[in-house]
Structures are given as C-alpha cells and as structure tokens.
Amino acid sequence: YDQALDFHQKSIALRESILPPNHSELGTSYHNIANVYCQLGQTTRAQSYAKRALRIFEKSLRSNDPSIATVYQTLASLEFKLGSNRQGLRYLEQAAAILRET
C-alpha cells in the first residue's frame, strides 16, 4: 500500500500542476488516496481526502453523477469505522438518492 500511496501522491502533484483546481480528475486522485489510507487503517486521514474529493466532484460534476455517490459510500464506511453511525447513514442515504436518479 505504501507504493500505491506514493504513486497516487505523485499523480496528484502532476495533475495539480496541469489541471484547474476543481477538475474531476483531481477528485478521482483524492478519492484513490482516501481508499489507500482506508486500507492502511488511517481512517481520519482517509476521511480528509474523501471530503476533498467530494468538494471537487460537487463543483465539477453533475449533481447526480455516480462518482459523487461512490465518495458518499466511502465516507459512510469511514464514519461507521469511527463509530459515527448516524452520519454514516446520512452519507449512505445521499449515495442512494443519487444512484436512484441514474
């Protein structure tokens, strides 16, 4: 996972140097890093990257884009791991609402 994290961080650095700050590909990179941190058990750090991905996706994609739902699902999983079941459920409901629209 450390090698994957290094790869994704290099990808973000490259993308940040050539893309606008709210480009959806940056959101994808941040979400990928969130997933790696989740696998490493660094839940709070994963949550930070997932929220950053969500902010970018909300600015760059349609409100019903499945990528947004995927980030909500990731955030829900992280909230459940942190013991925040109500917030986790809210994220799952938001993901489900998006997926029902698509």
C-alpha positions in Angstrom: 0.0 0.0 0.0 2.9 2.4 0.6 3.9 2.1 -3.0 0.3 2.7 -4.1 0.2 5.8 -1.9 3.4 7.1 -3.3 2.1 6.6 -6.9 -1.2 8.4 -6.2 0.6 11.3 -4.5 2.9 11.7 -7.5 -0.2 11.6 -9.7 -1.9 14.4 -7.7 1.3 16.5 -7.9 1.3 16.1 -11.6 -2.4 16.7 -12.1 -2.3 19.8 -9.8 0.4 21.3 -12.0 -1.6 21.0 -15.2 -5.3 20.9 -14.3 -7.6 23.5 -12.9 -8.0 23.2 -9.1 -11.6 21.7 -9.3 -11.0 19.3 -12.2 -12.8 16.0 -11.7 -9.6 14.0 -12.3 -8.1 15.6 -9.2 -11.2 14.5 -7.3 -10.6 10.9 -8.6 -7.0 11.1 -7.4 -8.0 12.3 -3.9 -10.6 9.6 -3.7 -8.0 7.0 -4.7 -5.7 8.2 -1.9 -8.6 8.1 0.5 -9.1 4.4 -0.4 -5.4 3.6 0.2 -5.4 5.3 3.6 -8.6 3.4 4.5 -6.8 0.1 3.7 -3.9 1.3 5.8 -6.3 1.8 8.7 -5.7 5.6 8.7 -9.4 6.4 8.8 -9.2 10.1 9.8 -6.7 10.8 7.0 -8.8 8.8 4.5 -11.8 10.9 5.6 -10.0 14.1 4.9 -9.0 13.0 1.3 -12.5 11.7 0.6 -14.1 15.0 1.7 -11.7 16.9 -0.6 -12.7 14.6 -3.4 -16.4 15.2 -2.7 -15.9 19.0 -2.7 -14.2 18.8 -6.1 -16.8 16.5 -7.6 -19.6 18.7 -6.4 -18.1 21.6 -8.2 -17.1 19.7 -11.4 -19.7 17.0 -12.0 -23.5 16.8 -12.4 -25.2 16.5 -9.0 -26.4 13.0 -9.9 -23.0 11.7 -11.1 -22.3 8.2 -9.8 -18.8 9.3 -8.8 -20.3 11.5 -6.1 -22.3 8.5 -4.9 -19.2 6.5 -4.7 -17.5 9.1 -2.5 -20.5 9.2 -0.3 -20.3 5.4 0.1 -16.6 5.8 1.1 -17.4 8.5 3.6 -20.2 6.3 5.0 -17.8 3.4 5.5 -15.3 5.7 7.2 -18.0 7.1 9.5 -19.1 3.6 10.5 -15.4 2.8 11.3 -15.2 5.9 13.5 -18.5 4.9 15.3 -20.5 7.8 13.8 -23.4 5.6 12.6 -25.9 8.5 12.1 -23.5 10.4 9.9 -22.6 7.1 8.1 -26.3 6.5 7.4 -26.8 10.1 6.1 -24.0 9.5 3.6 -25.5 6.2 2.5 -28.9 7.9 2.0 -27.2 10.6 -0.1 -25.5 7.9 -2.2 -28.7 6.0 -2.6 -30.6 9.1 -3.7 -28.0 9.8 -6.4 -28.0 6.2 -7.6 -31.8 6.2 -7.9 -31.6 9.1 -10.3 -29.1 7.5 -12.6 
